Amino acid sequence: LYDEAGIRRNARTLKQAFAWCEDFEEYFAIKALPNPAILRILKEEGCGVDCSSDTELMLADACGFSGRDIMFSANAMPYYEFDDARRLGAFVNLDDITHIDILRQHGGIPETICCRYNPGGDFKIGNEIMGNPGDAKYGFTYAQLQEGLKRLKELGAKRFGLHAFLSSNNTDDNYYPALAKILFTCGRDLAAETGLELAFINLSGGIGIPYKPEDTATDIAFVGAKVHEVYDEVFGGTDMRPRIFTELGRYMTGPAGYLVTTVI
């Protein structure tokens, strides 16, 4: 059973926390709950969807999502999934530099492209579920972003977004602000270096929920305000005003689900 009012409340609370950012959008991570009824509720609340497979793209399409309300982030998948994402008009988030030429051959390079950033090093806030970014195989290094974005520009890209996913089920209020500082600074510098417009920053998912009575829930209003402070710090004095995206899954629906069963 799902609490529809609770799901709608979570969506509205999140949007209010980021209302300071024009055209903020939450892309619900379908992998968290691939239920068409839930997806339609979130669509009514103005959310988009994050897809990581062709099946999820089909679900998004069947539930009425289209165009830039779909974010496609995938790795180790059949290349025709890029074709399907481009046919739907979705944002494509490239997982590594080798995907540039694959996308060029499967759907083509769009004018707005997104890249997943791996800052490397040691990133620990709240928990260590994800391990160190430096040990992860996902994402572009900074040097690869420099090279990759220049290549994408040659192939017709005019704008770019940045994405990073460095933690999971994190209830520490400092996670998003710390991640935002990394992505905002990286995006600002890359835009200046490449001449591409910084269209958006995707903070991805990672905000968790409490599982025990003594656990503290994330204060999303505080998180949004802190991200706002970092936004003004990094982009103040520039003409850059990138949109902010999130890809929350568990945070949106986890507290609103109930398992009803019979124990035998």
Wavefront OBJ file of the C-alpha trace (Angstrom):
o trace
v 0.000 0.000 0.000
v 1.212 3.532 -0.731
v 0.286 6.799 0.946
v -0.569 9.053 -1.997
v -0.908 12.145 0.183
v 2.521 11.451 1.663
v 4.137 11.087 -1.752
v 2.571 14.320 -2.951
v 3.670 16.064 0.253
v 7.271 14.891 -0.244
v 7.284 16.187 -3.821
v 5.909 19.571 -2.770
v 8.273 19.896 0.200
v 11.257 19.193 -2.063
v 10.093 21.722 -4.651
v 9.579 24.342 -1.955
v 13.106 23.743 -0.632
v 14.507 24.563 -4.086
v 11.938 27.177 -5.109
v 14.712 29.792 -5.127
v 16.084 28.162 -8.299
v 14.106 28.957 -11.423
v 12.900 25.819 -13.230
v 14.114 23.386 -10.567
v 13.076 19.826 -11.431
v 13.061 16.528 -9.595
v 13.683 13.491 -11.816
v 12.266 10.601 -9.802
v 14.564 7.570 -9.985
v 12.306 4.938 -11.536
v 14.602 2.170 -10.272
v 13.442 3.020 -6.737
v 9.802 2.182 -7.492
v 8.873 1.213 -11.089
v 5.125 1.419 -10.472
v 3.064 3.210 -13.156
v 0.481 4.424 -10.630
v 3.203 6.089 -8.565
v 4.896 7.549 -11.646
v 1.633 9.159 -12.750
v 1.169 10.734 -9.310
v 4.653 12.225 -9.462
v 4.034 13.460 -13.000
v 0.973 15.308 -11.709
v 3.261 16.927 -9.140
v 5.527 18.241 -11.897
v 8.337 15.704 -11.564
v 10.336 14.163 -14.353
v 11.923 10.704 -14.277
v 15.441 9.328 -14.193
v 15.839 6.208 -16.351
v 18.737 3.766 -16.307
v 17.516 1.161 -18.806
v 15.370 0.675 -21.883
v 12.615 -0.841 -19.727
v 12.509 2.321 -17.642
v 12.404 4.446 -20.798
v 9.381 2.408 -21.941
v 7.710 2.917 -18.552
v 8.337 6.651 -18.742
v 6.889 6.817 -22.250
v 3.834 4.745 -21.271
v 3.158 7.062 -18.306
v 3.206 10.191 -20.460
v 6.703 11.524 -19.799
v 8.513 12.913 -22.813
v 11.330 15.162 -23.910
v 13.323 16.958 -21.264
v 11.228 15.465 -18.462
v 13.326 12.291 -18.915
v 16.951 11.933 -17.825
v 18.727 8.877 -19.221
v 21.760 7.706 -17.241
v 23.032 4.207 -17.946
v 26.194 2.153 -18.116
v 27.086 -1.236 -19.603
v 23.852 -1.273 -21.571
v 23.031 -2.194 -25.194
v 23.879 0.784 -27.380
v 20.412 0.909 -28.960
v 19.191 2.339 -25.654
v 20.901 5.591 -26.629
v 18.814 5.564 -29.823
v 15.644 5.114 -27.772
v 16.560 7.915 -25.361
v 17.292 10.300 -28.222
v 14.050 9.351 -29.968
v 12.129 10.321 -26.812
v 14.030 13.628 -26.652
v 15.474 12.801 -23.229
v 18.491 14.410 -21.637
v 21.396 11.980 -22.025
v 23.872 11.715 -19.163
v 27.110 10.138 -20.407
v 28.772 7.808 -17.932
v 32.288 7.964 -19.366
v 34.309 9.459 -22.183
v 34.026 6.370 -24.427
v 30.283 6.959 -24.687
v 30.756 10.125 -26.738
v 31.445 8.283 -29.986
v 28.884 5.612 -29.130
v 26.189 8.276 -28.746
v 27.367 9.932 -31.963
v 26.640 6.659 -33.761
v 23.427 5.894 -31.860
v 21.064 8.839 -31.948
v 23.577 11.616 -32.458
v 24.994 14.345 -30.220
v 22.292 16.723 -28.943
v 22.827 20.443 -28.405
v 22.486 19.914 -24.635
v 24.461 17.037 -23.167
v 25.196 15.897 -19.624
v 28.313 14.206 -18.237
v 28.809 12.303 -15.002
v 31.730 13.665 -12.994
v 33.957 11.550 -10.779
v 36.053 13.931 -8.658
v 38.240 11.084 -7.398
v 39.850 11.207 -4.009
v 38.156 10.540 -0.688
v 34.576 11.754 -0.217
v 32.896 10.740 3.030
v 29.876 12.514 4.458
v 27.281 10.668 6.515
v 28.165 7.105 5.562
v 30.565 5.043 3.478
v 28.045 2.990 1.458
v 29.450 4.175 -1.873
v 33.127 3.926 -0.939
v 35.702 6.372 -2.266
v 35.075 8.106 -5.628
v 38.703 7.428 -6.491
v 37.994 3.696 -6.441
v 34.828 3.919 -8.549
v 34.681 3.081 -12.250
v 31.870 5.532 -13.008
v 32.181 9.032 -14.376
v 34.645 11.339 -16.154
v 37.737 12.601 -14.377
v 38.227 16.362 -14.578
v 40.839 15.945 -17.306
v 38.417 13.725 -19.250
v 35.699 16.371 -18.894
v 38.052 18.959 -20.373
v 38.803 16.694 -23.316
v 35.301 15.259 -23.640
v 33.420 18.567 -23.616
v 35.714 20.006 -26.272
v 35.039 16.934 -28.394
v 31.283 17.250 -27.797
v 31.442 20.901 -28.838
v 33.129 19.880 -32.086
v 30.258 17.437 -32.653
v 27.591 20.121 -32.198
v 26.928 20.425 -28.458
v 26.219 23.968 -27.278
v 25.298 23.451 -23.622
v 26.212 20.947 -20.942
v 25.088 19.709 -17.572
v 27.063 17.992 -14.824
v 25.971 15.062 -12.660
v 27.603 13.188 -9.784
v 26.441 10.456 -7.426
v 28.798 10.141 -4.465
v 26.651 8.786 -1.638
v 23.633 6.568 -0.967
v 20.879 6.697 1.663
v 22.581 9.696 3.264
v 20.650 11.576 5.962
v 23.462 14.025 6.730
v 22.200 17.519 5.901
v 25.667 18.492 4.659
v 25.783 15.978 1.793
v 24.000 17.954 -0.929
v 25.686 21.286 -0.063
v 29.136 19.642 -0.189
v 28.332 17.914 -3.485
v 26.878 21.153 -4.863
v 30.118 23.023 -4.110
v 32.090 20.431 -6.074
v 29.736 20.434 -9.081
v 29.086 24.187 -9.164
v 32.805 24.994 -9.105
v 33.610 22.345 -11.696
v 30.804 23.498 -14.001
v 31.742 27.173 -13.724
v 35.379 26.475 -14.571
v 34.579 24.133 -17.464
v 32.133 26.613 -18.987
v 34.801 29.314 -18.933
v 37.393 26.965 -20.422
v 35.289 25.345 -23.163
v 32.945 28.166 -24.154
v 29.945 25.871 -23.681
v 26.983 27.166 -21.692
v 26.443 25.527 -18.286
v 22.769 24.560 -18.565
v 22.185 22.616 -15.356
v 23.677 20.852 -12.367
v 22.179 17.462 -11.478
v 22.754 16.681 -7.786
v 21.493 13.151 -8.466
v 20.090 11.096 -5.591
v 21.614 9.862 -2.375
v 19.405 11.568 0.201
v 18.054 8.799 2.390
v 15.375 8.175 4.968
v 15.453 7.082 8.621
v 14.901 3.368 9.186
v 14.859 3.344 12.985
v 12.891 5.465 15.469
v 16.100 7.025 16.783
v 17.315 8.029 13.295
v 16.973 11.648 12.210
v 15.332 12.513 8.896
v 16.985 14.880 6.451
v 15.886 18.499 6.866
v 15.273 19.192 3.198
v 14.425 22.868 3.788
v 17.813 23.356 5.469
v 19.523 21.440 2.651
v 17.876 23.609 -0.011
v 18.877 26.803 1.810
v 22.489 25.657 2.117
v 22.664 24.713 -1.566
v 21.299 28.205 -2.302
v 24.168 29.731 -0.303
v 26.721 27.724 -2.260
v 25.001 28.664 -5.547
v 25.316 32.368 -4.742
v 28.914 31.915 -3.586
v 30.042 30.167 -6.779
v 27.909 31.889 -9.423
v 27.592 35.334 -7.853
v 29.340 37.898 -10.006
v 28.913 35.762 -13.117
v 26.125 35.604 -15.672
v 25.717 31.849 -15.096
v 22.352 30.742 -13.725
v 22.208 26.965 -14.277
v 19.088 25.032 -13.390
v 19.217 22.578 -10.492
v 18.002 18.975 -10.861
v 17.689 16.151 -8.351
v 17.109 12.430 -8.909
v 15.691 11.333 -5.600
v 14.015 7.941 -5.311
v 14.014 6.524 -1.811
v 13.445 9.976 -0.273
v 10.317 10.516 -2.373
v 8.502 7.248 -1.785
v 10.302 5.188 0.869
v 8.432 6.618 3.881
v 5.103 6.237 2.060
v 5.182 2.476 1.399
v 3.645 -0.231 3.567
v 3.930 -3.986 3.160
v 0.693 -5.757 4.112
v 0.972 -9.521 4.250
v -0.005 -12.626 6.161
v 2.609 -14.432 8.231
v 2.266 -18.216 8.056
l 1 2 3 4 5 6 7 8 9 10 11 12 13 14 15 16 17 18 19 20 21 22 23 24 25 26 27 28 29 30 31 32 33 34 35 36 37 38 39 40 41 42 43 44 45 46 47 48 49 50 51 52 53 54 55 56 57 58 59 60 61 62 63 64 65 66 67 68 69 70 71 72 73 74 75 76 77 78 79 80 81 82 83 84 85 86 87 88 89 90 91 92 93 94 95 96 97 98 99 100 101 102 103 104 105 106 107 108 109 110 111 112 113 114 115 116 117 118 119 120 121 122 123 124 125 126 127 128 129 130 131 132 133 134 135 136 137 138 139 140 141 142 143 144 145 146 147 148 149 150 151 152 153 154 155 156 157 158 159 160 161 162 163 164 165 166 167 168 169 170 171 172 173 174 175 176 177 178 179 180 181 182 183 184 185 186 187 188 189 190 191 192 193 194 195 196 197 198 199 200 201 202 203 204 205 206 207 208 209 210 211 212 213 214 215 216 217 218 219 220 221 222 223 224 225 226 227 228 229 230 231 232 233 234 235 236 237 238 239 240 241 242 243 244 245 246 247 248 249 250 251 252 253 254 255 256 257 258 259 260 261 262 263 264
